[in-house]
Amino acid sequence: MRKMCSLDERQKMFNEKFESVGITLKTYIGMHKSCTVHCEIHGDQEVSTFNHAFKSKYGCPQCGMLKRGVNGKPSEDEYLKIFHEIHGEKYAYEMTRDDRYRITLFCPEHGASKVMPSYVAKGAGCPKCGVKARAGRPKKST
């Protein structure tokens, strides 16, 4: 049977990891129970489980969101820079997002297409050009 750690023991563990960045553990019930951390910048923050807080890079959920970007995704300017590094000037992009976080990619051959920015950042381009390129390849046999 596992030994249950006390609040003092968990506070010591947590504070050793995060105290240098101004985050301390305030409440602890159990590893897989919610806890409260205190951040010098954001104040008291409820975390879904102690385990999540302790294994995170940041300790404070708000600090993590700020450092990663709101959703952990690149900003529009960062995406545009990535797109141009990968595709050069082949495509134009319009960064107005629709309800599914898609952008508009303008292909000189096929016109506008709605695409996921993460796909373009991984090297995908115009979907219609991709279909055309795949059409000439022999099919894989299984």
C-alpha contacts under 8 A as a table, 3 or more apart, distances in Angstrom:
res1	aa1	res2	aa2	distance
5	C	9	E	5.96
5	C	10	R	6.57
6	S	9	E	5.24
6	S	10	R	6.35
7	L	10	R	5.21
7	L	11	Q	5.92
7	L	27	T	7.34
7	L	28	Y	5.72
7	L	29	I	7.44
8	D	11	Q	5.06
8	D	12	K	6.13
9	E	12	K	5.17
9	E	13	M	6.37
10	R	13	M	5.08
10	R	14	F	6.02
10	R	28	Y	7.48
11	Q	14	F	5.12
11	Q	15	N	5.73
11	Q	24	T	7.38
11	Q	25	L	5.51
11	Q	26	K	7.58
12	K	15	N	5.23
12	K	16	E	6.02
13	M	16	E	5.37
13	M	17	K	6.63
14	F	17	K	5.31
14	F	18	F	6.21
14	F	19	E	7.79
14	F	24	T	6.87
14	F	25	L	6.39
14	F	54	F	6.33
15	N	18	F	5.12
15	N	19	E	4.75
15	N	23	I	7.15
15	N	24	T	5.33
15	N	25	L	6.68
16	E	19	E	5.96
16	E	20	S	7.85
17	K	20	S	7.50
18	F	21	V	5.59
18	F	22	G	6.66
18	F	23	I	5.37
18	F	24	T	6.63
18	F	58	Y	7.61
18	F	59	G	6.55
19	E	22	G	4.92
19	E	23	I	5.15
19	E	24	T	5.88
20	S	23	I	7.53
22	G	39	C	5.92
22	G	40	E	5.44
23	I	37	V	6.70
23	I	38	H	5.49
23	I	39	C	4.49
23	I	40	E	6.47
23	I	59	G	6.67
23	I	60	C	6.91
24	T	37	V	5.60
24	T	38	H	5.19
24	T	39	C	6.70
25	L	28	Y	7.50
25	L	35	C	7.76
25	L	36	T	6.27
25	L	37	V	4.44
25	L	38	H	6.17
26	K	35	C	7.49
26	K	36	T	5.37
26	K	37	V	5.30
26	K	38	H	6.32
27	T	35	C	5.27
27	T	36	T	5.05
27	T	37	V	7.11
28	Y	31	M	7.97
28	Y	33	K	7.73
28	Y	34	S	7.35
28	Y	35	C	5.05
28	Y	36	T	7.10
28	Y	50	F	7.11
29	I	33	K	6.08
29	I	34	S	7.24
29	I	35	C	6.87
30	G	33	K	5.08
30	G	34	S	7.68
30	G	50	F	7.00
31	M	49	T	6.52
31	M	50	F	5.12
31	M	51	N	5.38
32	H	49	T	5.04
32	H	50	F	6.14
32	H	51	N	6.18
33	K	48	S	6.90
33	K	49	T	4.75
33	K	50	F	6.30
34	S	46	E	6.99
34	S	47	V	5.62
34	S	48	S	4.62
34	S	49	T	4.16
34	S	50	F	6.01
35	C	46	E	5.97
35	C	47	V	5.49
35	C	48	S	6.88
35	C	49	T	6.03
35	C	50	F	5.58
36	T	44	D	6.43
36	T	45	Q	5.56
36	T	46	E	4.61
36	T	47	V	6.01
37	V	44	D	5.67
37	V	45	Q	5.34
37	V	46	E	6.57
37	V	47	V	7.28
37	V	59	G	7.59
37	V	60	C	6.79
38	H	42	H	7.63
38	H	43	G	5.32
38	H	44	D	4.35
38	H	45	Q	6.18
38	H	60	C	7.68
39	C	42	H	5.25
39	C	43	G	4.83
39	C	44	D	6.19
39	C	45	Q	7.34
39	C	60	C	6.35
40	E	43	G	5.79
42	H	45	Q	7.34
42	H	62	Q	6.99
42	H	63	C	7.84
45	Q	60	C	6.85
45	Q	61	P	7.27
47	V	50	F	6.89
47	V	52	H	7.42
47	V	53	A	6.45
47	V	61	P	7.21
48	S	52	H	7.02
48	S	53	A	7.99
49	T	52	H	5.31
49	T	53	A	6.58
50	F	53	A	5.12
50	F	54	F	6.03
51	N	54	F	5.19
51	N	55	K	6.02
52	H	55	K	5.36
52	H	56	S	5.99
53	A	56	S	5.33
53	A	58	Y	7.91
53	A	59	G	5.10
53	A	60	C	7.17
53	A	61	P	7.89
54	F	59	G	6.38
55	K	59	G	7.95
56	S	59	G	5.73
57	K	64	G	7.50
58	Y	61	P	7.15
58	Y	63	C	6.39
58	Y	64	G	5.38
59	G	63	C	7.79
59	G	64	G	7.55
60	C	63	C	5.33
60	C	64	G	6.30
61	P	64	G	5.10
61	P	65	M	6.33
62	Q	65	M	5.15
62	Q	66	L	6.27
63	C	66	L	5.15
63	C	67	K	6.12
64	G	67	K	5.20
64	G	68	R	6.00
65	M	68	R	5.22
65	M	69	G	5.56
65	M	70	V	5.28
65	M	71	N	6.84
65	M	72	G	6.85
66	L	69	G	5.15
66	L	70	V	6.20
68	R	71	N	7.12
68	R	72	G	4.54
68	R	73	K	7.14
69	G	72	G	4.79
69	G	73	K	6.03
69	G	74	P	6.78
69	G	75	S	7.37
70	V	73	K	7.11
74	P	77	D	7.89
74	P	78	E	5.54
74	P	79	Y	5.97
75	S	78	E	5.10
75	S	79	Y	6.19
76	E	79	Y	5.07
76	E	80	L	6.21
76	E	95	M	6.78
77	D	80	L	5.13
77	D	81	K	6.26
78	E	81	K	5.13
78	E	82	I	6.26
79	Y	82	I	5.05
79	Y	83	F	6.06
79	Y	117	P	7.24
79	Y	121	A	7.03
80	L	83	F	5.02
80	L	84	H	6.18
80	L	93	Y	7.80
81	K	84	H	5.27
81	K	85	E	6.24
82	I	85	E	5.09
82	I	86	I	6.30
82	I	121	A	6.05
83	F	86	I	5.26
83	F	87	H	5.82
83	F	88	G	7.22
83	F	120	V	6.60
83	F	121	A	5.73
84	H	87	H	5.23
84	H	88	G	4.41
84	H	89	E	6.41
85	E	88	G	5.71
86	I	121	A	7.34
86	I	123	G	6.42
87	H	90	K	5.84
87	H	91	Y	7.11
87	H	123	G	7.61
87	H	125	G	7.82
88	G	91	Y	7.63
89	E	92	A	7.18
90	K	107	C	7.36
90	K	108	P	7.65
91	Y	105	L	6.58
91	Y	106	F	5.54
91	Y	107	C	5.32
91	Y	108	P	7.00
92	A	105	L	5.97
92	A	106	F	4.99
92	A	107	C	7.03
93	Y	103	I	7.27
93	Y	104	T	5.77
93	Y	105	L	4.70
93	Y	106	F	6.02
94	E	103	I	6.16
94	E	104	T	5.06
94	E	105	L	6.51
94	E	106	F	7.98
95	M	103	I	5.28
95	M	104	T	6.63
96	T	103	I	6.03
96	T	104	T	7.36
97	R	100	R	7.50
97	R	101	Y	5.17
97	R	102	R	5.33
97	R	103	I	5.24
97	R	104	T	7.95
98	D	101	Y	5.44
98	D	102	R	5.66
98	D	103	I	7.06
99	D	102	R	7.50
101	Y	116	M	6.63
101	Y	117	P	7.80
102	R	114	K	5.87
102	R	115	V	5.09
102	R	116	M	4.52
102	R	117	P	6.33
103	I	114	K	5.50
103	I	115	V	5.44
103	I	116	M	6.21
103	I	117	P	6.30
104	T	112	A	6.22
104	T	113	S	5.54
104	T	114	K	4.63
104	T	115	V	6.25
105	L	111	G	7.98
105	L	112	A	5.56
105	L	113	S	5.30
105	L	114	K	6.29
105	L	115	V	6.72
105	L	126	C	7.11
106	F	110	H	7.68
106	F	111	G	5.19
106	F	112	A	4.38
106	F	113	S	6.47
106	F	126	C	7.87
107	C	110	H	5.31
107	C	111	G	4.82
107	C	112	A	6.24
107	C	113	S	7.81
107	C	126	C	6.24
108	P	111	G	5.93
110	H	126	C	7.86
110	H	128	K	6.89
110	H	129	C	7.69
113	S	126	C	7.05
113	S	127	P	7.45
115	V	119	Y	7.38
115	V	120	V	7.51
116	M	119	Y	5.46
116	M	120	V	6.79
117	P	120	V	5.17
117	P	121	A	6.15
118	S	121	A	4.99
118	S	122	K	6.31
119	Y	122	K	5.12
119	Y	123	G	6.61
119	Y	124	A	5.47
119	Y	125	G	7.96
120	V	123	G	5.20
120	V	124	A	4.58
120	V	125	G	5.74
121	A	124	A	7.16
124	A	127	P	7.75
125	G	129	C	7.47
125	G	130	G	7.23
126	C	129	C	5.26
126	C	130	G	6.33
127	P	130	G	5.01
127	P	131	V	6.37
128	K	131	V	5.12
128	K	132	K	6.22
129	C	132	K	5.03
129	C	133	A	6.11
130	G	133	A	5.08
130	G	134	R	6.12
131	V	134	R	5.16
131	V	135	A	6.09
132	K	135	A	5.22
132	K	136	G	7.14
133	A	136	G	5.92
133	A	137	R	7.33
134	R	137	R	5.38
135	A	138	P	7.92
